[in-house]
Amino acid sequence: MTKLKKHSGLSKVLKVRKGGTITLRQTGLNHKTGKKSGAVNRSKRKNSTLSKADYKRLKKVI
């Protein structure tokens, strides 16, 4: 069986920290932010972490 290639697009989006947790940028901040409230825009600036179920699924691909 051949070696699995990493998904290059996904590896550009996700960042792996020292402890093994994976962080990603929240969606919805590229455009159409004028109609959203300021609190929503500010809260989306923070990175979020990947859930355990997604981590197990995407661990091989990164």
C-alpha positions as CSV (number, residue, x, y, z in Angstrom):
1,M,0.0,0.0,0.0
2,T,1.3,3.4,-0.9
3,K,2.0,6.2,1.6
4,L,-0.9,8.7,2.2
5,K,-0.2,12.2,1.0
6,K,-1.0,15.1,3.3
7,H,-3.8,17.4,2.2
8,S,-1.8,20.6,1.4
9,G,-4.9,22.9,1.6
10,L,-5.9,21.6,5.0
11,S,-2.4,21.9,6.4
12,K,-2.4,25.6,5.4
13,V,-5.6,26.2,7.4
14,L,-4.9,24.2,10.6
15,K,-2.0,24.8,13.0
16,V,-0.7,22.1,15.3
17,R,0.4,23.3,18.7
18,K,3.1,21.8,20.9
19,G,0.7,19.8,23.1
20,G,-0.9,18.3,20.0
21,T,-4.1,20.4,19.9
22,I,-5.1,21.8,16.6
23,T,-6.3,25.3,16.1
24,L,-8.1,26.9,13.2
25,R,-9.5,30.3,12.3
26,Q,-13.2,30.9,12.6
27,T,-15.2,31.5,9.5
28,G,-17.2,34.6,8.6
29,L,-14.7,37.4,8.8
30,N,-13.7,37.9,5.1
31,H,-16.7,40.0,3.9
32,K,-20.2,41.0,4.9
33,T,-19.1,42.0,8.4
34,G,-20.8,45.3,8.4
35,K,-24.2,43.8,9.1
36,K,-22.9,41.7,12.0
37,S,-22.6,43.1,15.4
38,G,-19.2,44.2,16.7
39,A,-19.3,41.7,19.5
40,V,-19.6,38.9,17.0
41,N,-16.8,40.2,14.8
42,R,-14.5,40.5,17.9
43,S,-15.3,37.1,19.2
44,K,-14.5,35.5,15.8
45,R,-11.0,37.0,15.8
46,K,-10.0,34.4,18.4
47,N,-8.9,31.0,17.1
48,S,-10.9,27.9,18.0
49,T,-9.7,24.4,18.7
50,L,-10.7,21.3,16.8
51,S,-12.9,18.8,18.6
52,K,-11.7,15.4,19.6
53,A,-13.8,13.6,17.0
54,D,-12.5,15.8,14.2
55,Y,-9.0,15.4,15.5
56,K,-9.1,11.7,15.2
57,R,-10.5,11.9,11.7
58,L,-8.0,14.5,10.4
59,K,-4.9,13.3,12.2
60,K,-3.8,11.1,9.3
61,V,-4.4,13.8,6.7
62,I,-2.4,16.6,8.2
